Amino acid sequence: MKDFQAIIKELKAYLFKEKKSKVLDKDVAILLDINQARFATIKKRNVTPYEDILLFCEKEHMDANALFFKQNI
């Protein structure tokens, strides 16, 4: 299973496909509907916010298994 740092990279790649510009941590926080201060804290501690990620996957019809386990989504 990937750690949160790897999941962030996957989410940034996902956002880049849509934005076609540089993707920042604040963009990932917005994507996951997490306040930026909380996002910074969980990123620093490398704690995965499973519920927030699963809600995002459900909303975007994304395969959560691919996000958590496969190399590229």
C-alpha positions as CSV (number, residue, x, y, z in Angstrom):
1,M,0.0,0.0,0.0
2,K,1.2,3.5,-0.8
3,D,2.0,6.0,1.8
4,F,0.4,9.5,1.7
5,Q,3.3,11.1,-0.1
6,A,2.9,8.6,-3.0
7,I,-0.9,9.2,-3.0
8,I,-0.3,13.0,-3.2
9,K,1.9,12.4,-6.3
10,E,-0.9,10.4,-7.9
11,L,-3.5,13.0,-7.1
12,K,-1.2,15.8,-8.5
13,A,-0.8,13.8,-11.7
14,Y,-4.6,13.4,-11.9
15,L,-5.0,17.1,-11.4
16,F,-2.3,17.9,-13.9
17,K,-4.2,16.0,-16.6
18,E,-7.1,18.4,-16.1
19,K,-5.3,21.7,-15.4
20,K,-2.3,21.4,-17.6
21,S,-0.4,23.6,-15.2
22,K,1.7,23.2,-12.1
23,V,-0.3,21.5,-9.3
24,L,0.4,22.7,-5.7
25,D,-0.4,21.1,-2.4
26,K,-3.2,23.5,-1.9
27,D,-4.8,22.2,-5.1
28,V,-4.7,18.6,-3.6
29,A,-6.2,19.9,-0.4
30,I,-9.1,21.6,-2.3
31,L,-9.5,18.4,-4.3
32,L,-9.9,16.3,-1.1
33,D,-12.0,19.1,0.6
34,I,-9.4,19.4,3.4
35,N,-8.4,22.7,4.9
36,Q,-4.9,23.7,4.0
37,A,-3.5,23.7,7.5
38,R,-4.8,20.2,8.2
39,F,-3.4,19.0,4.9
40,A,0.0,20.4,5.8
41,T,-0.1,18.7,9.2
42,I,-1.1,15.3,7.8
43,K,1.4,15.6,5.0
44,K,4.2,16.4,7.5
45,R,3.2,13.4,9.6
46,N,2.6,11.2,6.5
47,V,-0.8,10.2,7.8
48,T,-3.3,9.1,5.1
49,P,-6.8,10.7,5.3
50,Y,-8.5,7.6,4.1
51,E,-12.1,8.9,4.5
52,D,-11.4,12.1,2.5
53,I,-9.6,10.1,-0.2
54,L,-12.4,7.5,-0.4
55,L,-15.1,10.3,-0.6
56,F,-13.1,11.9,-3.5
57,C,-12.8,8.6,-5.3
58,E,-16.5,8.0,-5.0
59,K,-17.3,11.6,-6.3
60,E,-14.9,11.2,-9.2
61,H,-15.9,7.6,-10.0
62,M,-12.2,6.7,-9.5
63,D,-11.0,3.2,-8.4
64,A,-9.7,3.6,-4.9
65,N,-7.7,0.3,-5.2
66,A,-5.8,1.8,-8.1
67,L,-5.0,4.9,-6.1
68,F,-3.9,3.0,-3.0
69,F,-2.1,0.0,-4.6
70,K,-1.3,0.4,-8.3
71,Q,1.6,2.4,-9.7
72,N,-0.2,4.9,-11.9
73,I,-3.9,5.8,-12.0
